[in-house]
Amino acid sequence: MPGPEPHAVAIRAALAGLPDGQRRAVVLHYLVGLPVAEVADVCRVRAGTVRTWLYRARLTLAASLQDFREVHTDAGL
C-alpha cells in the first residue's frame, strides 16, 4: 500500500505546528464547517478570539505550505 501523498503530509505537519487554539479553530471552522460563533462556544472563548486565531493560523499555514510548494515546484513534483 502506498504511503500518504506528500501534500497531505505537509498539511498535517503544518497543522501540527500550530498552537492548540489555532489548530482547533482551523479544524472546527474549515474542516468541520462550524461558523465562528459555534467555534467560540465549543472553545469557550469570544468570537473575536476565534477570528484572531484563524487569521494567525492562516498566516502560519501559508508560510509553512509556501516552503513545501517551493521545494516541490523546484523539484518538478
PyMOL Python script that loads the backbone (N, CA, C, O; Angstrom):
from pymol import cmd

cmd.read_pdbstr("""\
ATOM      1  N   MET A   1       0.849  -1.168   0.000  1.00  0.00           N
ATOM      2  CA  MET A   1       0.000   0.000   0.000  1.00  0.00           C
ATOM      3  C   MET A   1       0.897   1.235   0.000  1.00  0.00           C
ATOM      4  O   MET A   1       1.823   1.329   0.805  1.00  0.00           O
ATOM      5  N   PRO A   2       0.627   2.175  -0.895  1.00  0.00           N
ATOM      6  CA  PRO A   2       1.453   3.386  -0.933  1.00  0.00           C
ATOM      7  C   PRO A   2       1.195   4.269   0.288  1.00  0.00           C
ATOM      8  O   PRO A   2       0.128   4.223   0.900  1.00  0.00           O
ATOM      9  N   GLY A   3       2.187   5.060   0.613  1.00  0.00           N
ATOM     10  CA  GLY A   3       2.071   5.985   1.735  1.00  0.00           C
ATOM     11  C   GLY A   3       1.213   7.182   1.376  1.00  0.00           C
ATOM     12  O   GLY A   3       0.732   7.291   0.248  1.00  0.00           O
ATOM     13  N   PRO A   4       1.019   8.080   2.331  1.00  0.00           N
ATOM     14  CA  PRO A   4       0.216   9.275   2.060  1.00  0.00           C
ATOM     15  C   PRO A   4       0.909  10.189   1.048  1.00  0.00           C
ATOM     16  O   PRO A   4       2.133  10.195   0.920  1.00  0.00           O
ATOM     17  N   GLU A   5       0.096  10.950   0.344  1.00  0.00           N
ATOM     18  CA  GLU A   5       0.616  11.908  -0.631  1.00  0.00           C
ATOM     19  C   GLU A   5       1.452  12.973   0.084  1.00  0.00           C
ATOM     20  O   GLU A   5       1.157  13.329   1.224  1.00  0.00           O
ATOM     21  N   PRO A   6       2.496  13.482  -0.583  1.00  0.00           N
ATOM     22  CA  PRO A   6       3.356  14.497   0.055  1.00  0.00           C
ATOM     23  C   PRO A   6       2.597  15.733   0.523  1.00  0.00           C
ATOM     24  O   PRO A   6       2.913  16.287   1.576  1.00  0.00           O
ATOM     25  N   HIS A   7       1.590  16.180  -0.250  1.00  0.00           N
ATOM     26  CA  HIS A   7       0.855  17.372   0.173  1.00  0.00           C
ATOM     27  C   HIS A   7       0.046  17.108   1.440  1.00  0.00           C
ATOM     28  O   HIS A   7      -0.109  18.005   2.269  1.00  0.00           O
ATOM     29  N   ALA A   8      -0.472  15.889   1.601  1.00  0.00           N
ATOM     30  CA  ALA A   8      -1.216  15.550   2.818  1.00  0.00           C
ATOM     31  C   ALA A   8      -0.294  15.550   4.036  1.00  0.00           C
ATOM     32  O   ALA A   8      -0.678  15.990   5.120  1.00  0.00           O
ATOM     33  N   VAL A   9       0.910  15.056   3.845  1.00  0.00           N
ATOM     34  CA  VAL A   9       1.895  15.055   4.932  1.00  0.00           C
ATOM     35  C   VAL A   9       2.272  16.491   5.297  1.00  0.00           C
ATOM     36  O   VAL A   9       2.403  16.816   6.476  1.00  0.00           O
ATOM     37  N   ALA A  10       2.445  17.342   4.297  1.00  0.00           N
ATOM     38  CA  ALA A  10       2.805  18.741   4.543  1.00  0.00           C
ATOM     39  C   ALA A  10       1.699  19.475   5.284  1.00  0.00           C
ATOM     40  O   ALA A  10       1.974  20.256   6.196  1.00  0.00           O
ATOM     41  N   ILE A  11       0.450  19.231   4.900  1.00  0.00           N
ATOM     42  CA  ILE A  11      -0.672  19.889   5.571  1.00  0.00           C
ATOM     43  C   ILE A  11      -0.777  19.416   7.010  1.00  0.00           C
ATOM     44  O   ILE A  11      -0.979  20.224   7.916  1.00  0.00           O
ATOM     45  N   ARG A  12      -0.642  18.119   7.227  1.00  0.00           N
ATOM     46  CA  ARG A  12      -0.712  17.584   8.592  1.00  0.00           C
ATOM     47  C   ARG A  12       0.418  18.171   9.451  1.00  0.00           C
ATOM     48  O   ARG A  12       0.189  18.540  10.602  1.00  0.00           O
ATOM     49  N   ALA A  13       1.618  18.257   8.905  1.00  0.00           N
ATOM     50  CA  ALA A  13       2.753  18.813   9.655  1.00  0.00           C
ATOM     51  C   ALA A  13       2.528  20.293   9.962  1.00  0.00           C
ATOM     52  O   ALA A  13       2.825  20.761  11.061  1.00  0.00           O
ATOM     53  N   ALA A  14       1.997  21.030   8.971  1.00  0.00           N
ATOM     54  CA  ALA A  14       1.732  22.456   9.189  1.00  0.00           C
ATOM     55  C   ALA A  14       0.682  22.650  10.274  1.00  0.00           C
ATOM     56  O   ALA A  14       0.831  23.520  11.132  1.00  0.00           O
ATOM     57  N   LEU A  15      -0.374  21.849  10.243  1.00  0.00           N
ATOM     58  CA  LEU A  15      -1.401  21.934  11.285  1.00  0.00           C
ATOM     59  C   LEU A  15      -0.838  21.571  12.655  1.00  0.00           C
ATOM     60  O   LEU A  15      -1.172  22.207  13.654  1.00  0.00           O
ATOM     61  N   ALA A  16       0.006  20.562  12.701  1.00  0.00           N
ATOM     62  CA  ALA A  16       0.593  20.131  13.971  1.00  0.00           C
ATOM     63  C   ALA A  16       1.473  21.217  14.578  1.00  0.00           C
ATOM     64  O   ALA A  16       1.661  21.253  15.794  1.00  0.00           O
ATOM     65  N   GLY A  17       2.015  22.102  13.741  1.00  0.00           N
ATOM     66  CA  GLY A  17       2.879  23.166  14.224  1.00  0.00           C
ATOM     67  C   GLY A  17       2.135  24.354  14.797  1.00  0.00           C
ATOM     68  O   GLY A  17       2.749  25.252  15.373  1.00  0.00           O
ATOM     69  N   LEU A  18       0.818  24.371  14.646  1.00  0.00           N
ATOM     70  CA  LEU A  18       0.024  25.483  15.179  1.00  0.00           C
ATOM     71  C   LEU A  18      -0.205  25.318  16.681  1.00  0.00           C
ATOM     72  O   LEU A  18      -0.256  24.194  17.179  1.00  0.00           O
ATOM     73  N   PRO A  19      -0.344  26.427  17.400  1.00  0.00           N
ATOM     74  CA  PRO A  19      -0.759  26.333  18.803  1.00  0.00           C
ATOM     75  C   PRO A  19      -2.140  25.661  18.893  1.00  0.00           C
ATOM     76  O   PRO A  19      -2.913  25.702  17.936  1.00  0.00           O
ATOM     77  N   ASP A  20      -2.439  25.056  20.020  1.00  0.00           N
ATOM     78  CA  ASP A  20      -3.673  24.283  20.180  1.00  0.00           C
ATOM     79  C   ASP A  20      -4.938  25.050  19.785  1.00  0.00           C
ATOM     80  O   ASP A  20      -5.763  24.531  19.033  1.00  0.00           O
ATOM     81  N   GLY A  21      -5.095  26.258  20.277  1.00  0.00           N
ATOM     82  CA  GLY A  21      -6.305  27.033  19.980  1.00  0.00           C
ATOM     83  C   GLY A  21      -6.461  27.295  18.498  1.00  0.00           C
ATOM     84  O   GLY A  21      -7.554  27.157  17.948  1.00  0.00           O
ATOM     85  N   GLN A  22      -5.377  27.671  17.853  1.00  0.00           N
ATOM     86  CA  GLN A  22      -5.423  27.932  16.415  1.00  0.00           C
ATOM     87  C   GLN A  22      -5.767  26.666  15.646  1.00  0.00           C
ATOM     88  O   GLN A  22      -6.606  26.690  14.746  1.00  0.00           O
ATOM     89  N   ARG A  23      -5.121  25.563  15.999  1.00  0.00           N
ATOM     90  CA  ARG A  23      -5.375  24.296  15.306  1.00  0.00           C
ATOM     91  C   ARG A  23      -6.834  23.877  15.485  1.00  0.00           C
ATOM     92  O   ARG A  23      -7.484  23.466  14.523  1.00  0.00           O
ATOM     93  N   ARG A  24      -7.340  23.977  16.688  1.00  0.00           N
ATOM     94  CA  ARG A  24      -8.736  23.618  16.965  1.00  0.00           C
ATOM     95  C   ARG A  24      -9.685  24.490  16.156  1.00  0.00           C
ATOM     96  O   ARG A  24     -10.651  23.992  15.578  1.00  0.00           O
ATOM     97  N   ALA A  25      -9.412  25.794  16.113  1.00  0.00           N
ATOM     98  CA  ALA A  25     -10.271  26.714  15.357  1.00  0.00           C
ATOM     99  C   ALA A  25     -10.253  26.385  13.867  1.00  0.00           C
ATOM    100  O   ALA A  25     -11.301  26.383  13.223  1.00  0.00           O
ATOM    101  N   VAL A  26      -9.076  26.109  13.316  1.00  0.00           N
ATOM    102  CA  VAL A  26      -8.968  25.771  11.891  1.00  0.00           C
ATOM    103  C   VAL A  26      -9.750  24.505  11.582  1.00  0.00           C
ATOM    104  O   VAL A  26     -10.505  24.458  10.611  1.00  0.00           O
ATOM    105  N   VAL A  27      -9.573  23.487  12.401  1.00  0.00           N
ATOM    106  CA  VAL A  27     -10.265  22.216  12.154  1.00  0.00           C
ATOM    107  C   VAL A  27     -11.771  22.398  12.263  1.00  0.00           C
ATOM    108  O   VAL A  27     -12.514  21.957  11.387  1.00  0.00           O
ATOM    109  N   LEU A  28     -12.224  23.041  13.323  1.00  0.00           N
ATOM    110  CA  LEU A  28     -13.665  23.203  13.518  1.00  0.00           C
ATOM    111  C   LEU A  28     -14.299  24.106  12.466  1.00  0.00           C
ATOM    112  O   LEU A  28     -15.409  23.837  12.005  1.00  0.00           O
ATOM    113  N   HIS A  29     -13.610  25.163  12.086  1.00  0.00           N
ATOM    114  CA  HIS A  29     -14.191  26.117  11.136  1.00  0.00           C
ATOM    115  C   HIS A  29     -14.058  25.647   9.692  1.00  0.00           C
ATOM    116  O   HIS A  29     -15.048  25.609   8.960  1.00  0.00           O
ATOM    117  N   TYR A  30     -12.852  25.291   9.277  1.00  0.00           N
ATOM    118  CA  TYR A  30     -12.621  24.978   7.867  1.00  0.00           C
ATOM    119  C   TYR A  30     -12.878  23.515   7.505  1.00  0.00           C
ATOM    120  O   TYR A  30     -13.306  23.227   6.387  1.00  0.00           O
ATOM    121  N   LEU A  31     -12.631  22.604   8.413  1.00  0.00           N
ATOM    122  CA  LEU A  31     -12.828  21.192   8.074  1.00  0.00           C
ATOM    123  C   LEU A  31     -14.198  20.671   8.503  1.00  0.00           C
ATOM    124  O   LEU A  31     -14.844  19.934   7.758  1.00  0.00           O
ATOM    125  N   VAL A  32     -14.644  21.052   9.704  1.00  0.00           N
ATOM    126  CA  VAL A  32     -15.956  20.617  10.177  1.00  0.00           C
ATOM    127  C   VAL A  32     -17.055  21.520   9.628  1.00  0.00           C
ATOM    128  O   VAL A  32     -18.182  21.077   9.410  1.00  0.00           O
ATOM    129  N   GLY A  33     -16.718  22.795   9.406  1.00  0.00           N
ATOM    130  CA  GLY A  33     -17.685  23.717   8.828  1.00  0.00           C
ATOM    131  C   GLY A  33     -18.504  24.517   9.819  1.00  0.00           C
ATOM    132  O   GLY A  33     -19.541  25.074   9.460  1.00  0.00           O
ATOM    133  N   LEU A  34     -18.049  24.582  11.073  1.00  0.00           N
ATOM    134  CA  LEU A  34     -18.783  25.366  12.065  1.00  0.00           C
ATOM    135  C   LEU A  34     -18.560  26.859  11.833  1.00  0.00           C
ATOM    136  O   LEU A  34     -17.457  27.275  11.480  1.00  0.00           O
ATOM    137  N   PRO A  35     -19.606  27.664  12.032  1.00  0.00           N
ATOM    138  CA  PRO A  35     -19.411  29.115  11.980  1.00  0.00           C
ATOM    139  C   PRO A  35     -18.565  29.581  13.171  1.00  0.00           C
ATOM    140  O   PRO A  35     -18.438  28.876  14.173  1.00  0.00           O
ATOM    141  N   VAL A  36     -18.000  30.758  13.044  1.00  0.00           N
ATOM    142  CA  VAL A  36     -17.115  31.298  14.080  1.00  0.00           C
ATOM    143  C   VAL A  36     -17.796  31.307  15.449  1.00  0.00           C
ATOM    144  O   VAL A  36     -17.169  30.968  16.453  1.00  0.00           O
ATOM    145  N   ALA A  37     -19.057  31.688  15.498  1.00  0.00           N
ATOM    146  CA  ALA A  37     -19.769  31.749  16.784  1.00  0.00           C
ATOM    147  C   ALA A  37     -19.834  30.378  17.456  1.00  0.00           C
ATOM    148  O   ALA A  37     -19.689  30.279  18.675  1.00  0.00           O
ATOM    149  N   GLU A  38     -20.049  29.326  16.674  1.00  0.00           N
ATOM    150  CA  GLU A  38     -20.102  27.981  17.253  1.00  0.00           C
ATOM    151  C   GLU A  38     -18.720  27.503  17.683  1.00  0.00           C
ATOM    152  O   GLU A  38     -18.586  26.823  18.701  1.00  0.00           O
ATOM    153  N   VAL A  39     -17.699  27.852  16.917  1.00  0.00           N
ATOM    154  CA  VAL A  39     -16.328  27.508  17.319  1.00  0.00           C
ATOM    155  C   VAL A  39     -16.029  28.180  18.657  1.00  0.00           C
ATOM    156  O   VAL A  39     -15.436  27.573  19.548  1.00  0.00           O
ATOM    157  N   ALA A  40     -16.443  29.431  18.786  1.00  0.00           N
ATOM    158  CA  ALA A  40     -16.236  30.157  20.041  1.00  0.00           C
ATOM    159  C   ALA A  40     -16.938  29.452  21.203  1.00  0.00           C
ATOM    160  O   ALA A  40     -16.374  29.335  22.291  1.00  0.00           O
ATOM    161  N   ASP A  41     -18.150  28.990  20.977  1.00  0.00           N
ATOM    162  CA  ASP A  41     -18.875  28.262  22.029  1.00  0.00           C
ATOM    163  C   ASP A  41     -18.150  26.981  22.416  1.00  0.00           C
ATOM    164  O   ASP A  41     -17.985  26.691  23.601  1.00  0.00           O
ATOM    165  N   VAL A  42     -17.719  26.220  21.424  1.00  0.00           N
ATOM    166  CA  VAL A  42     -17.031  24.957  21.683  1.00  0.00           C
ATOM    167  C   VAL A  42     -15.733  25.191  22.453  1.00  0.00           C
ATOM    168  O   VAL A  42     -15.407  24.453  23.383  1.00  0.00           O
ATOM    169  N   CYS A  43     -15.002  26.224  22.052  1.00  0.00           N
ATOM    170  CA  CYS A  43     -13.697  26.514  22.667  1.00  0.00           C
ATOM    171  C   CYS A  43     -13.816  27.373  23.923  1.00  0.00           C
ATOM    172  O   CYS A  43     -12.826  27.610  24.616  1.00  0.00           O
ATOM    173  N   ARG A  44     -15.024  27.833  24.211  1.00  0.00           N
ATOM    174  CA  ARG A  44     -15.288  28.677  25.381  1.00  0.00           C
ATOM    175  C   ARG A  44     -14.455  29.953  25.385  1.00  0.00           C
ATOM    176  O   ARG A  44     -13.853  30.331  26.391  1.00  0.00           O
ATOM    177  N   VAL A  45     -14.443  30.602  24.221  1.00  0.00           N
ATOM    178  CA  VAL A  45     -13.780  31.898  24.060  1.00  0.00           C
ATOM    179  C   VAL A  45     -14.718  32.808  23.288  1.00  0.00           C
ATOM    180  O   VAL A  45     -15.765  32.370  22.812  1.00  0.00           O
ATOM    181  N   ARG A  46     -14.349  34.060  23.163  1.00  0.00           N
ATOM    182  CA  ARG A  46     -15.138  35.010  22.382  1.00  0.00           C
ATOM    183  C   ARG A  46     -14.919  34.807  20.889  1.00  0.00           C
ATOM    184  O   ARG A  46     -13.888  34.287  20.463  1.00  0.00           O
ATOM    185  N   ALA A  47     -15.898  35.224  20.108  1.00  0.00           N
ATOM    186  CA  ALA A  47     -15.805  35.095  18.646  1.00  0.00           C
ATOM    187  C   ALA A  47     -14.604  35.861  18.109  1.00  0.00           C
ATOM    188  O   ALA A  47     -13.966  35.419  17.153  1.00  0.00           O
ATOM    189  N   GLY A  48     -14.289  36.996  18.708  1.00  0.00           N
ATOM    190  CA  GLY A  48     -13.126  37.773  18.284  1.00  0.00           C
ATOM    191  C   GLY A  48     -11.828  37.003  18.460  1.00  0.00           C
ATOM    192  O   GLY A  48     -10.908  37.126  17.651  1.00  0.00           O
ATOM    193  N   THR A  49     -11.759  36.210  19.521  1.00  0.00           N
ATOM    194  CA  THR A  49     -10.581  35.375  19.749  1.00  0.00           C
ATOM    195  C   THR A  49     -10.451  34.334  18.654  1.00  0.00           C
ATOM    196  O   THR A  49      -9.353  34.081  18.158  1.00  0.00           O
ATOM    197  N   VAL A  50     -11.571  33.730  18.276  1.00  0.00           N
ATOM    198  CA  VAL A  50     -11.552  32.731  17.202  1.00  0.00           C
ATOM    199  C   VAL A  50     -11.107  33.373  15.887  1.00  0.00           C
ATOM    200  O   VAL A  50     -10.305  32.795  15.154  1.00  0.00           O
ATOM    201  N   ARG A  51     -11.623  34.557  15.590  1.00  0.00           N
ATOM    202  CA  ARG A  51     -11.211  35.247  14.351  1.00  0.00           C
ATOM    203  C   ARG A  51      -9.715  35.545  14.365  1.00  0.00           C
ATOM    204  O   ARG A  51      -9.049  35.424  13.337  1.00  0.00           O
ATOM    205  N   THR A  52      -9.184  35.932  15.522  1.00  0.00           N
ATOM    206  CA  THR A  52      -7.749  36.177  15.642  1.00  0.00           C
ATOM    207  C   THR A  52      -6.967  34.882  15.446  1.00  0.00           C
ATOM    208  O   THR A  52      -5.965  34.864  14.730  1.00  0.00           O
ATOM    209  N   TRP A  53      -7.416  33.807  16.074  1.00  0.00           N
ATOM    210  CA  TRP A  53      -6.755  32.512  15.894  1.00  0.00           C
ATOM    211  C   TRP A  53      -6.734  32.110  14.428  1.00  0.00           C
ATOM    212  O   TRP A  53      -5.706  31.662  13.919  1.00  0.00           O
ATOM    213  N   LEU A  54      -7.874  32.269  13.741  1.00  0.00           N
ATOM    214  CA  LEU A  54      -7.951  31.884  12.331  1.00  0.00           C
ATOM    215  C   LEU A  54      -7.023  32.734  11.474  1.00  0.00           C
ATOM    216  O   LEU A  54      -6.351  32.217  10.581  1.00  0.00           O
ATOM    217  N   TYR A  55      -6.984  34.027  11.740  1.00  0.00           N
ATOM    218  CA  TYR A  55      -6.097  34.926  10.999  1.00  0.00           C
ATOM    219  C   TYR A  55      -4.635  34.511  11.177  1.00  0.00           C
ATOM    220  O   TYR A  55      -3.896  34.370  10.203  1.00  0.00           O
ATOM    221  N   ARG A  56      -4.236  34.320  12.417  1.00  0.00           N
ATOM    222  CA  ARG A  56      -2.842  33.943  12.689  1.00  0.00           C
ATOM    223  C   ARG A  56      -2.515  32.568  12.116  1.00  0.00           C
ATOM    224  O   ARG A  56      -1.421  32.350  11.595  1.00  0.00           O
ATOM    225  N   ALA A  57      -3.458  31.652  12.214  1.00  0.00           N
ATOM    226  CA  ALA A  57      -3.242  30.310  11.674  1.00  0.00           C
ATOM    227  C   ALA A  57      -3.075  30.361  10.155  1.00  0.00           C
ATOM    228  O   ALA A  57      -2.210  29.675   9.611  1.00  0.00           O
ATOM    229  N   ARG A  58      -3.887  31.158   9.465  1.00  0.00           N
ATOM    230  CA  ARG A  58      -3.757  31.278   8.003  1.00  0.00           C
ATOM    231  C   ARG A  58      -2.391  31.815   7.620  1.00  0.00           C
ATOM    232  O   ARG A  58      -1.788  31.345   6.655  1.00  0.00           O
ATOM    233  N   LEU A  59      -1.898  32.790   8.362  1.00  0.00           N
ATOM    234  CA  LEU A  59      -0.561  33.328   8.079  1.00  0.00           C
ATOM    235  C   LEU A  59       0.511  32.257   8.253  1.00  0.00           C
ATOM    236  O   LEU A  59       1.384  32.096   7.400  1.00  0.00           O
ATOM    237  N   THR A  60       0.437  31.536   9.352  1.00  0.00           N
ATOM    238  CA  THR A  60       1.419  30.489   9.640  1.00  0.00           C
ATOM    239  C   THR A  60       1.337  29.363   8.617  1.00  0.00           C
ATOM    240  O   THR A  60       2.363  28.902   8.116  1.00  0.00           O
ATOM    241  N   LEU A  61       0.122  28.920   8.305  1.00  0.00           N
ATOM    242  CA  LEU A  61      -0.052  27.839   7.338  1.00  0.00           C
ATOM    243  C   LEU A  61       0.420  28.254   5.946  1.00  0.00           C
ATOM    244  O   LEU A  61       1.039  27.463   5.235  1.00  0.00           O
ATOM    245  N   ALA A  62       0.128  29.484   5.565  1.00  0.00           N
ATOM    246  CA  ALA A  62       0.570  29.964   4.250  1.00  0.00           C
ATOM    247  C   ALA A  62       2.089  29.936   4.151  1.00  0.00           C
ATOM    248  O   ALA A  62       2.642  29.520   3.132  1.00  0.00           O
ATOM    249  N   ALA A  63       2.758  30.375   5.199  1.00  0.00           N
ATOM    250  CA  ALA A  63       4.225  30.366   5.192  1.00  0.00           C
ATOM    251  C   ALA A  63       4.757  28.936   5.156  1.00  0.00           C
ATOM    252  O   ALA A  63       5.679  28.637   4.397  1.00  0.00           O
ATOM    253  N   SER A  64       4.188  28.061   5.963  1.00  0.00           N
ATOM    254  CA  SER A  64       4.642  26.670   6.004  1.00  0.00           C
ATOM    255  C   SER A  64       4.423  25.972   4.676  1.00  0.00           C
ATOM    256  O   SER A  64       5.299  25.255   4.192  1.00  0.00           O
ATOM    257  N   LEU A  65       3.268  26.178   4.096  1.00  0.00           N
ATOM    258  CA  LEU A  65       2.954  25.497   2.842  1.00  0.00           C
ATOM    259  C   LEU A  65       3.648  26.142   1.655  1.00  0.00           C
ATOM    260  O   LEU A  65       3.858  25.486   0.634  1.00  0.00           O
ATOM    261  N   GLN A  66       4.007  27.410   1.768  1.00  0.00           N
ATOM    262  CA  GLN A  66       4.793  28.061   0.710  1.00  0.00           C
ATOM    263  C   GLN A  66       6.153  27.386   0.599  1.00  0.00           C
ATOM    264  O   GLN A  66       6.642  27.141  -0.504  1.00  0.00           O
ATOM    265  N   ASP A  67       6.759  27.089   1.736  1.00  0.00           N
ATOM    266  CA  ASP A  67       8.040  26.378   1.744  1.00  0.00           C
ATOM    267  C   ASP A  67       7.893  25.030   1.042  1.00  0.00           C
ATOM    268  O   ASP A  67       8.739  24.659   0.228  1.00  0.00           O
ATOM    269  N   PHE A  68       6.827  24.300   1.351  1.00  0.00           N
ATOM    270  CA  PHE A  68       6.567  23.000   0.713  1.00  0.00           C
ATOM    271  C   PHE A  68       6.385  23.176  -0.793  1.00  0.00           C
ATOM    272  O   PHE A  68       6.951  22.423  -1.586  1.00  0.00           O
ATOM    273  N   ARG A  69       5.596  24.172  -1.180  1.00  0.00           N
ATOM    274  CA  ARG A  69       5.309  24.423  -2.599  1.00  0.00           C
ATOM    275  C   ARG A  69       6.574  24.755  -3.358  1.00  0.00           C
ATOM    276  O   ARG A  69       6.773  24.271  -4.472  1.00  0.00           O
ATOM    277  N   GLU A  70       7.443  25.585  -2.766  1.00  0.00           N
ATOM    278  CA  GLU A  70       8.687  25.962  -3.439  1.00  0.00           C
ATOM    279  C   GLU A  70       9.603  24.748  -3.636  1.00  0.00           C
ATOM    280  O   GLU A  70      10.208  24.585  -4.695  1.00  0.00           O
ATOM    281  N   VAL A  71       9.696  23.915  -2.626  1.00  0.00           N
ATOM    282  CA  VAL A  71      10.558  22.723  -2.722  1.00  0.00           C
ATOM    283  C   VAL A  71      10.048  21.798  -3.814  1.00  0.00           C
ATOM    284  O   VAL A  71      10.835  21.286  -4.610  1.00  0.00           O
ATOM    285  N   HIS A  72       8.734  21.579  -3.861  1.00  0.00           N
ATOM    286  CA  HIS A  72       8.174  20.643  -4.809  1.00  0.00           C
ATOM    287  C   HIS A  72       8.062  21.228  -6.218  1.00  0.00           C
ATOM    288  O   HIS A  72       8.094  20.475  -7.192  1.00  0.00           O
ATOM    289  N   THR A  73       7.934  22.527  -6.348  1.00  0.00           N
ATOM    290  CA  THR A  73       7.931  23.154  -7.656  1.00  0.00           C
ATOM    291  C   THR A  73       9.335  23.090  -8.257  1.00  0.00           C
ATOM    292  O   THR A  73       9.501  22.782  -9.437  1.00  0.00           O
ATOM    293  N   ASP A  74      10.343  23.386  -7.431  1.00  0.00           N
ATOM    294  CA  ASP A  74      11.722  23.321  -7.895  1.00  0.00           C
ATOM    295  C   ASP A  74      12.125  21.904  -8.283  1.00  0.00           C
ATOM    296  O   ASP A  74      12.950  21.709  -9.175  1.00  0.00           O
ATOM    297  N   ALA A  75      11.537  20.914  -7.606  1.00  0.00           N
ATOM    298  CA  ALA A  75      11.866  19.514  -7.888  1.00  0.00           C
ATOM    299  C   ALA A  75      11.059  18.959  -9.043  1.00  0.00           C
ATOM    300  O   ALA A  75      11.282  17.830  -9.481  1.00  0.00           O
ATOM    301  N   GLY A  76      10.100  19.772  -9.545  1.00  0.00           N
ATOM    302  CA  GLY A  76       9.278  19.323 -10.656  1.00  0.00           C
ATOM    303  C   GLY A  76       8.181  18.374 -10.253  1.00  0.00           C
ATOM    304  O   GLY A  76       7.686  17.616 -11.087  1.00  0.00           O
ATOM    305  N   LEU A  77       7.779  18.393  -8.968  1.00  0.00           N
ATOM    306  CA  LEU A  77       6.730  17.489  -8.497  1.00  0.00           C
ATOM    307  C   LEU A  77       5.383  18.150  -8.536  1.00  0.00           C
ATOM    308  O   LEU A  77       4.381  17.532  -8.174  1.00  0.00           O
TER     309      LEU A  77
END
""", "prot")
cmd.dss("prot")
cmd.show_as("cartoon", "prot")
cmd.util.cbc("prot")
cmd.orient("prot")
